[in-house]
Amino acid sequence: MIEPYLGGAVLSLGYPSFDRMDCKIEDLIAAKGGTLSCVDIFRHQGFEILCDLNQPAHFPAEYDLVIDPGTVEHCFNIGQAMINAASAVKVGGKIFHGSPLTMLNHGFYNLNP
């Protein structure tokens, strides 16, 4: 689903640890010629750029792919977090939201399509 966009500039809102991968996402992106920027309110992996998504982030609209690996539902100001994601993706880029749909009482919000 997101693999065609991994060769470009990728921004992740929180570190994207996907269970079914046998390597780190940053290695997969680098192997495809892309770059990964990761923002979070804490440094979990050590390379995250510190950012509170509850506040306007002023990202440049330069990313081919913005990954939300299940972060925005943990932001109290979920609307601002979504605006931050939308402002970071360039025209023609994609946003992937991986928020859980069946985890009740997980985060501040439960999203439903």
C-alpha positions in Angstrom: 0.0 0.0 0.0 2.7 2.5 0.9 5.6 0.7 -0.7 5.5 2.8 -4.0 6.1 6.0 -2.0 9.0 4.7 0.2 11.6 5.9 -2.4 10.8 9.6 -1.7 10.8 11.9 1.3 8.9 10.2 4.1 7.7 11.8 7.3 6.5 9.7 10.1 4.4 11.0 13.0 5.9 8.8 15.7 8.2 5.9 15.0 6.5 3.4 12.5 7.2 -0.1 13.9 5.2 -2.5 11.7 4.9 -6.0 13.1 5.2 -7.9 9.8 8.5 -6.4 8.8 11.8 -8.2 9.2 13.8 -5.0 9.1 13.6 -1.5 10.4 11.5 0.9 8.3 14.4 3.4 7.9 16.5 0.6 6.3 13.7 -0.3 3.9 13.2 3.4 2.9 17.0 3.9 2.5 17.2 0.8 0.3 14.6 2.3 -2.0 16.5 5.6 -2.2 14.2 7.5 0.1 14.7 9.4 3.3 12.9 9.2 6.6 12.2 12.0 9.0 10.4 11.1 12.2 8.7 13.4 14.7 7.6 12.6 18.2 7.1 14.2 21.5 9.9 12.0 23.0 13.0 10.4 21.5 12.2 6.7 21.5 14.7 5.6 18.8 17.1 8.5 19.3 16.7 10.2 15.9 13.2 11.7 16.2 12.7 15.5 15.8 10.9 16.7 18.9 7.5 18.0 18.0 4.1 18.3 19.8 1.5 17.5 17.2 -1.1 19.2 19.3 0.4 22.5 18.2 0.9 23.9 14.7 4.1 22.2 13.4 4.7 24.3 10.3 6.1 21.4 8.3 7.3 22.3 4.8 5.0 20.6 2.2 7.8 18.5 0.8 7.0 14.9 1.7 5.9 12.3 -0.7 4.5 10.2 2.1 3.3 11.0 5.6 2.9 8.0 7.8 0.7 8.1 10.9 1.4 4.7 12.5 -1.2 5.2 15.1 -0.2 8.5 16.7 -2.9 11.0 16.1 -5.5 9.2 18.3 -3.0 9.9 21.2 -3.1 13.7 20.5 -5.7 15.6 22.5 -6.0 18.1 19.7 -6.5 15.5 17.0 -7.7 18.1 14.5 -4.4 20.0 14.7 -2.5 16.7 14.4 -4.4 15.9 11.2 -3.8 19.5 9.9 0.0 19.0 10.6 -0.1 15.8 8.6 -1.9 17.4 5.7 0.4 20.4 5.6 3.5 18.2 5.4 2.5 16.2 2.3 3.3 17.7 -1.1 0.8 17.9 -4.0 0.4 14.4 -5.3 1.8 12.8 -2.1 -0.1 10.4 0.2 -0.9 10.2 3.8 -1.3 6.8 5.5 -3.2 6.7 8.7 -2.7 3.4 10.7 -5.0 4.2 13.5 -6.6 1.2 15.1 -10.3 0.7 14.5 -11.1 -2.0 17.1 -9.0 -1.0 20.2 -11.5 0.5 22.6 -10.2 2.9 25.2 -6.9 3.2 23.3 -5.7 6.8 23.1 -7.9 9.8 23.4 -10.0 8.9 20.3 -11.4 5.8 18.6 -11.6 6.4 14.9 -14.3 4.9 12.8 -14.6 5.0 9.0 
